[in-house]
Amino acid sequence: MNSRENAPQDLAFAGLDPFLVPLLGEGYRGVGEGIAAFHVPPRRDVRESVTDAGPPHRDSIGPDLRVLAGQRPGIVNLWIALTDVTTRDSCIYVVPRYADTRFQTPERRVTPDHFSLQDVRALPVPAGSILGWS
């Protein structure tokens, strides 16, 4: 979704150049596949909401060849919080690169032996926040 294009789907991401250009460089291209919206209602028992957003997985259209080569990512996944999100309503949880033994491989499946649960990080954010990862 290069800022110089005016396709209708690009309007949803208008204004993201300050976030994306430093990561991907001028002239980056956006892929509109996989756009989704989720509503996960708050729960008394946080363990109930984890399954609402799906099991552990890797967000990506495939292995990032730049990451495999040890370079800066060429694919960035974005998540925009439409409301305030906390650990009670299924915020994003990530595993830092250093803790994911298969991050820099073409393997896309996620299994418990890839990382330690102690390395999982919750990312609660206010509405309007933009999170990105490779």
C-alpha positions in Angstrom: 0.0 0.0 0.0 2.5 2.5 -1.2 1.4 6.0 -0.2 1.6 7.1 -3.9 -1.2 4.7 -4.8 -4.9 5.5 -4.4 -6.6 2.1 -4.5 -9.6 2.0 -2.1 -8.1 -0.6 0.2 -5.1 1.7 0.7 -7.3 4.2 2.5 -7.4 1.9 5.5 -3.7 2.3 5.9 -3.3 6.0 4.9 -0.8 7.7 7.1 1.3 4.7 8.0 4.3 5.8 5.9 6.1 7.2 9.0 5.9 3.8 10.6 6.5 1.6 7.5 9.1 3.6 5.4 11.9 3.2 8.1 11.2 -0.5 8.3 10.7 -1.4 4.6 12.1 1.6 2.7 10.6 3.9 0.1 8.3 2.3 -2.4 7.2 -0.5 -0.2 4.2 -2.5 -1.4 1.2 -3.6 0.7 -0.5 -6.9 0.4 -4.2 -6.7 1.3 -4.6 -10.5 1.9 -5.4 -11.6 5.4 -7.1 -8.4 6.6 -9.4 -9.3 9.4 -11.1 -7.7 12.4 -11.7 -9.5 15.7 -13.9 -8.7 18.7 -12.9 -10.6 21.8 -15.1 -9.6 24.8 -13.5 -9.2 28.2 -13.7 -12.3 30.4 -13.4 -12.9 34.1 -11.0 -15.8 33.5 -8.4 -14.6 31.1 -7.7 -18.2 30.0 -11.1 -18.3 28.3 -10.2 -15.4 25.9 -7.0 -17.0 24.6 -8.8 -19.4 22.4 -11.1 -16.7 20.9 -8.2 -15.3 18.9 -6.7 -18.6 17.8 -3.9 -20.9 18.7 -0.2 -19.8 18.6 0.8 -19.2 15.0 3.1 -17.2 12.7 1.5 -14.2 11.0 2.9 -14.0 7.5 2.3 -14.8 3.9 5.3 -17.1 4.0 9.0 -17.1 5.0 10.6 -13.7 4.7 13.7 -14.2 2.4 15.4 -11.2 4.0 15.0 -12.6 7.5 16.3 -16.0 6.3 19.4 -14.1 5.0 19.9 -12.3 8.3 18.8 -8.9 7.0 16.1 -6.4 8.0 12.6 -7.8 7.4 11.0 -7.4 4.0 7.5 -8.4 5.4 5.9 -6.7 8.3 2.5 -7.7 9.7 0.5 -4.9 11.2 -2.1 -4.9 13.9 -4.1 -1.7 14.7 -6.1 -1.6 17.9 -9.6 -0.3 17.3 -10.3 -0.3 21.0 -8.2 -0.3 24.2 -6.9 -3.9 24.6 -5.6 -5.5 27.8 -4.6 -9.0 28.8 -8.3 -9.6 29.7 -9.6 -9.1 26.1 -6.9 -10.9 24.0 -4.2 -8.4 23.3 -1.4 -9.5 21.0 1.1 -11.9 22.5 4.6 -12.2 20.9 7.8 -14.2 21.3 10.9 -12.0 20.8 13.2 -13.0 18.0 16.0 -14.1 20.4 13.6 -16.5 22.1 12.2 -18.2 19.0 14.5 -21.0 17.9 12.9 -21.2 14.5 12.4 -17.5 13.7 15.2 -17.4 11.1 14.0 -20.6 9.3 11.4 -21.3 6.7 9.4 -23.3 9.3 5.9 -21.8 9.7 4.4 -24.2 12.2 4.5 -23.3 15.9 5.0 -26.0 18.4 5.7 -25.8 22.2 9.4 -26.7 21.7 10.0 -23.5 19.7 10.0 -21.3 22.7 9.6 -21.1 26.4 6.3 -19.8 27.9 8.3 -17.5 30.1 9.4 -15.7 26.9 5.9 -14.8 25.7 5.2 -11.1 26.0 1.7 -9.5 26.2 1.3 -6.2 24.4 -1.7 -4.4 25.9 -2.2 -1.1 24.1 -4.6 1.8 23.9 -7.0 2.3 20.9 -5.2 3.6 17.8 -1.9 1.9 18.6 -0.1 0.2 15.7 2.0 -2.9 16.3 4.2 -4.4 13.7 6.3 -7.6 13.6 8.0 -9.8 11.1 
